[in-house]
Amino acid sequence: MTMKDIFEFADEIGPAKIVHISEPAVGLKAIVVIDNVATGPAIGGTRMAPDVSVEECVGLARAMTFKNAAASLPHGGAKSVILGNPAMPRSDKEVLIRAFACAIRDLTEYIPGPDMGTNETAMAWIRDEIGRAVGLPRELGGIPLDEIGATGFGLAIAAEVAEEFSGVKLRGATLAVQGFGAVGRHAAHYLAKKGTKLIAASDTKGAVFDANGLDIDELVKLKAEGKSVRELKGAKAIDADDLIGVECDIWLPAARPDVLREDNVDRLKARLVLQGANIPATAEAEKRMHARGILSVPDFIANAGGVITAAVEYHGGTERAAFDAIAEKIAANTRAVLEMAKTKHALPRDAAVELASSRVRRAMQLRRWHRA
Ligand code: NAD
């Protein structure tokens, strides 16, 4: 790859730095992409995966810039990838992660967080080496976001604001959740507190449906025992693929990217899509939903509860403060995006990108090297 190729990735927002890290003594190969730090030191996950392209890492770092700016956090966006099999023995993983931490010691504008293949223990190792990381264990002042359901809580707040834009009133609304994991189960729980009824849920093994409502606590218990949602007694087992066509008011993807595509999106019967997973819909699917009057609340607006919690943790805040910040920020940002989309007849995603990028640009104007 030439230098010109690397700069092909850059636009007026970033990336500010692409750092290649190699430590042959322990077999460490990693890259860090710091996209933009105009709003403050960048927070972004450290992923461990056998193969991720630089381009992908650049895209993930930009997504963090937008997510953090959209949530009005005093943090820019970044992402890092350590090349390796996340299932390697724990002792090997600790060596790699500690070596990675030492290599980024002087990259002080990057604050790592957990991502695919890393967890709160990995963040504790990094903090132990260099004094900074988010997503820490409770004993180190961490706020365990998957345990408290930070992202699910934020999704329920977004749904509440979306009521007046989508016409879906939460009290009595029916809900289908794709991916009954950390995000999906907490979203179902917090939405149920606002009066919605979970009628369908899926995981990798299949899906269940009951028009009278599924027992959320029973589903959580099954998942905790390592079983599939399909084993829920008294509910009808359906194909995971058929979840998309379930007659419901709210459809909540909380599993994988690109699950709503041109070839399947027209099967959706819901009026509101709450994007729990990252990039769950392709650009074409977003357009089709918009054309059919289905309101789709974009991922980095609706699922920012996790990163908001990480920022509160970084600044020494409590779990209570994290919930307050999520409620305030997600409500304000969902409203701002949906109002802009309505006024401009724009896709909610385009409105969200405009909101986030204009915040980043305004912050850039306040930096030393800006162009008037
Ligand atoms: P998780 O691993 O706890 O749960 C994912 C669930 O999805 C699992 O139950 C799995 O069985 C299921 N699943 C996977 N593929 C599926 C498929 N094809 N069909 C149906 N179910 C499927 O993960 P999570 O932490 O809940 O994250 C879910 C998504 O949300 C991911 O895309 C993640 O990047 C995104 N996200 C998570 C957070 C967070 O706070 N955890 C924050 C923002 C975004």
Boltz pocket constraint, residues with backbone or C-beta under 6 A from the ligand:
constraints:
  - pocket:
      binder: B
      contacts: [[A, 145], [A, 146], [A, 150], [A, 151], [A, 178], [A, 179], [A, 180], [A, 181], [A, 182], [A, 183], [A, 184], [A, 202], [A, 203], [A, 204], [A, 205], [A, 206], [A, 240], [A, 254], [A, 255], [A, 256], [A, 257], [A, 276], [A, 277], [A, 278], [A, 303], [A, 304], [A, 306]]
      max_distance: 6.0
